[in-house]
Amino acid sequence: DDPTKRRLVKRQSTTKAKSSSSSSSSSFAPPPSVSISDGLEHFYTVHAGLHDEISPTARDKFSNPAGVEYDLGNEGAFSDFTILVVSYVTVVNKSSFDAGPGKSLKAKGFNIIFCDNTEEFTSKLSTHAFDVACIIPGPTQDSVYYNMRVGYTAPAPAAVKKGRGKKKAEPATTTTNKDFDEERTLLVDSVRAFHDAGGALYIWADNAPFFMEANWLLEDLFGGIKLAGDDPGATMLKVGHADVKGEFGRHLITSGIVSLCEGYTICYPETLGIFETLGTSSSNRPCIIYAEQKPGCLKDNQGRVLVDTGFTKLYHNWDTAGTA
């Protein structure tokens, strides 16, 4: 009994008539891992919760079942749900997102709103018109990759101070720590309010230093969890046990996947806190973690939280294992 399920069941009652005329009869059979009383038949396929137990008619080159009928969600079923995305890194922009993950999400019916700055993102988030907030962080302000942040403006050439002796270059003006402190407070407070109201969070990250906003949220909202490191990645995880090197666990959200790209150069959480491991990288560290509503974890009013440390799979070889 969690907020996501309650929203699904509530919206199932309002979409039943529509789904009755547009969905095949197989869409209404209860998924093996979900009882029919859950009222989720409109949303989940009959293969929900299954992985290598599936016997598909065809497989893709990564050995995953080929065909949308093996996914967790039915095509077009989520038209009443909206995802708010914010990206702080230039390589994941609206165009690339729409062409990759956005296209697949829209096929499931999701509405997607894309932002590229904290002010717009938090303003929209405060309307409570969204079900999931997706955060794609940028590099830290002390990084040599800082010019890959959205909105980066190259500093003006250093001014030269005239006088006796050597000419002394004065440093160019840069964004101050105070500016980031204010932005951090705005982002964290807005996301906290959204999450406490039942909104789900999908927090991405990548190899150091591409995890600034992710760490703001994880440190301030979830007991000091911190992402770090720069592991090589580029390996396909296999379905198995969540805490085994090179494997990911069986979970409803990984339905239909037997091979999953871990990302290309990835970070990892230094500690887990309330989070559980969903996937362990080829470097034998957690690379996908999550938190759900249960004692000692999330409260009943809070949405699920998923953290993936390899956002390169959002734009680099988007159609690799388990992504598209």
PEJOVEN-V613670 format. One record per pair of residues at least 24 apart in sequence whose ideal C-beta (glycine too) atoms are under 8 Angstrom apart, sorted by the first residue. I is the first residue (numbers start at 0). J is the second residue. D is the distance in whole Angstrom. If there is no record, write none. Layout:
i={I,I}
j={J,J}
d={D,D}
This chain:
i={0,0,1,1,1,1,1,2,2,2,2,2,2,2,2,3,3,3,3,3,4,4,5,6,6,6,7,7,7,8,8,8,10,10,11,11,11,11,11,12,13,14,14,14,14,15,18,21,22,22,26,26,32,33,41,41,42,42,42,42,43,43,43,44,44,44,44,44,44,44,44,46,46,46,47,47,47,48,48,48,49,49,50,50,50,50,50,50,50,51,51,53,61,61,61,61,61,62,62,63,63,63,63,63,63,64,64,67,69,69,70,70,70,71,71,71,71,72,73,74,74,74,75,75,75,76,76,77,77,77,78,78,78,79,80,80,80,80,80,81,81,81,81,81,81,81,81,82,82,82,82,82,82,82,82,82,83,83,83,83,83,83,83,83,83,84,84,84,84,84,84,85,85,85,85,85,85,85,85,85,85,85,86,86,86,86,86,86,87,87,87,87,87,87,87,87,88,88,88,88,88,88,88,88,88,89,89,89,89,90,90,91,91,91,91,92,95,95,96,96,98,99,99,99,99,100,100,100,103,115,115,116,116,117,117,117,118,120,120,121,121,121,124,124,124,124,124,125,125,125,127,127,129,129,130,130,131,131,131,131,131,132,132,132,132,132,132,132,133,133,134,134,134,134,134,134,134,134,135,135,135,136,136,136,136,136,136,136,136,136,136,137,137,137,138,138,138,139,139,139,140,140,140,140,141,142,144,144,183,183,186,186,186,187,187,187,187,190,190,191,191,194,194,194,194,195,195,195,196,197,197,197,198,199,199,199,199,200,200,200,200,201,201,202,202,202,202,203,203,203,203,203,204,204,204,204,204,204,204,205,205,205,205,205,205,205,205,206,206,206,206,206,207,209,209,210,210,213,217,217,221,221,221,221,221,222,222,223,223,224,224,224,224,224,224,225,225,225,226,226,226,226,226,226,227,227,227,228,228,228,228,229,229,229,230,230,230,230,230,230,230,230,230,231,231,231,232,232,232,232,232,232,232,232,232,232,232,233,233,233,233,234,234,234,235,235,235,235,236,236,236,236,236,236,236,241,241,241,241,241,242,242,243,244,244,244,244,245,245,245,246,246,247,247,247,247,248,248,248,250,250,252,252,252,253,253,256,256,258,258,259,259,259,260,260,260,260,260,260,260,261,261,262,262,262,262,262,262,262,263,263,263,263,263,264,264,265,265,265,266,267,268,268,273,274,274,277,280}
j={292,299,291,292,299,302,303,197,198,199,292,299,300,301,302,130,197,199,302,303,37,39,197,80,130,197,38,39,42,37,38,39,79,80,38,39,40,41,42,38,79,41,76,78,79,41,76,75,73,76,73,76,251,251,73,76,72,73,76,77,71,72,73,68,69,70,71,72,73,254,255,70,254,255,71,251,254,249,251,254,254,255,238,249,253,254,255,256,257,238,257,255,235,258,319,320,321,257,258,255,256,257,258,320,321,255,257,106,254,255,107,254,255,251,252,254,255,107,107,106,107,108,106,107,108,107,108,107,108,109,108,109,110,108,108,109,110,130,131,109,110,111,112,128,129,130,131,109,110,111,112,129,130,131,132,133,112,114,120,123,124,129,131,132,133,111,112,113,114,133,135,113,114,115,116,117,119,120,132,133,134,135,113,114,115,135,137,149,115,135,136,137,148,149,211,212,135,136,137,138,147,148,149,209,310,147,148,149,151,147,314,135,310,313,314,149,313,314,313,314,317,313,314,317,323,313,317,322,323,149,150,149,150,182,185,186,185,186,189,185,186,189,189,190,192,193,198,189,192,193,193,196,193,198,198,199,198,199,200,201,302,190,193,194,198,199,200,201,201,203,190,200,201,202,203,212,213,216,203,310,313,202,203,204,205,209,210,211,212,213,214,209,211,212,208,209,211,208,210,211,174,176,179,211,208,208,208,209,215,219,212,215,216,215,216,219,220,216,220,219,220,220,301,302,304,298,300,301,300,300,301,302,302,302,303,304,305,302,303,304,305,305,307,304,305,306,307,306,307,308,310,313,265,266,306,307,308,309,310,262,264,265,266,308,309,310,311,230,232,264,265,266,266,266,310,266,308,306,268,306,272,273,274,290,304,272,273,270,272,268,269,270,271,272,274,268,269,270,266,267,268,269,306,308,266,267,269,265,266,267,284,264,265,266,264,265,266,267,280,281,282,284,286,264,281,282,261,262,263,264,265,280,281,282,286,309,311,261,262,263,264,261,280,281,259,260,261,320,260,261,278,279,280,281,286,275,276,277,278,279,276,279,279,279,280,281,283,279,280,281,278,279,277,278,279,287,276,277,278,277,289,277,289,305,277,321,320,321,320,321,320,321,322,309,312,316,319,320,321,322,286,309,286,307,308,309,310,311,312,309,311,312,315,316,309,311,308,309,311,308,308,306,308,297,304,306,305,308}
d={8,7,7,4,7,8,7,3,8,8,7,8,7,7,5,8,8,6,6,6,7,7,8,8,7,7,8,6,6,7,4,7,5,8,5,7,8,5,7,8,7,6,8,8,7,7,7,7,7,8,5,8,6,8,7,6,6,6,5,7,6,7,7,6,7,6,7,7,6,8,8,8,6,6,5,6,5,8,5,6,6,7,5,6,7,7,7,6,6,6,5,7,6,4,7,4,7,6,5,7,6,6,6,6,6,6,8,7,8,4,8,7,5,6,7,4,7,5,7,6,6,7,7,7,4,7,5,5,4,5,4,8,7,8,7,6,7,5,7,7,4,8,7,6,5,6,8,5,7,5,7,7,7,4,8,6,5,7,7,6,6,4,7,5,7,6,7,5,7,4,7,8,4,7,7,7,8,4,8,7,6,7,7,8,6,4,8,7,7,7,5,3,6,5,7,6,6,7,5,7,6,7,7,6,8,5,7,6,8,7,6,5,7,5,5,8,8,5,7,8,8,6,6,4,7,6,7,8,6,5,7,7,6,5,6,5,8,8,8,6,6,4,5,7,8,5,8,6,7,8,8,6,7,7,7,7,7,5,7,6,8,6,6,8,6,7,6,7,4,7,7,7,7,5,7,6,7,7,5,6,7,8,7,6,8,6,5,5,4,4,8,7,6,7,4,5,6,4,8,5,6,8,6,7,8,4,6,7,5,8,6,6,7,6,6,5,7,6,7,8,6,7,5,6,7,8,6,6,7,6,7,5,5,4,5,7,8,7,8,5,7,5,8,7,7,5,8,8,5,8,4,7,8,5,7,7,5,8,6,7,7,6,6,7,6,5,6,7,8,4,6,6,6,8,7,6,8,7,8,7,6,6,7,7,7,5,7,8,7,6,8,6,7,5,7,7,5,7,5,7,6,7,8,6,6,7,5,8,5,5,7,6,8,7,7,5,7,6,6,8,4,7,8,6,7,7,5,5,5,5,4,7,7,8,8,6,8,7,8,5,8,6,7,4,7,6,7,5,8,5,5,8,8,8,8,7,5,5,6,7,5,6,6,6,8,7,4,7,7,5,7,6,6,4,7,7,7,5,7,6,8,8,8,7,7,8,8,4,4,6,6,4,8,7,5,8,4,5,6,6,5,6,7,8,7,2,7,5,5,7,4,7,6,8,8,7,5,4,8,5,6,7,8,7,8,7,8,8}
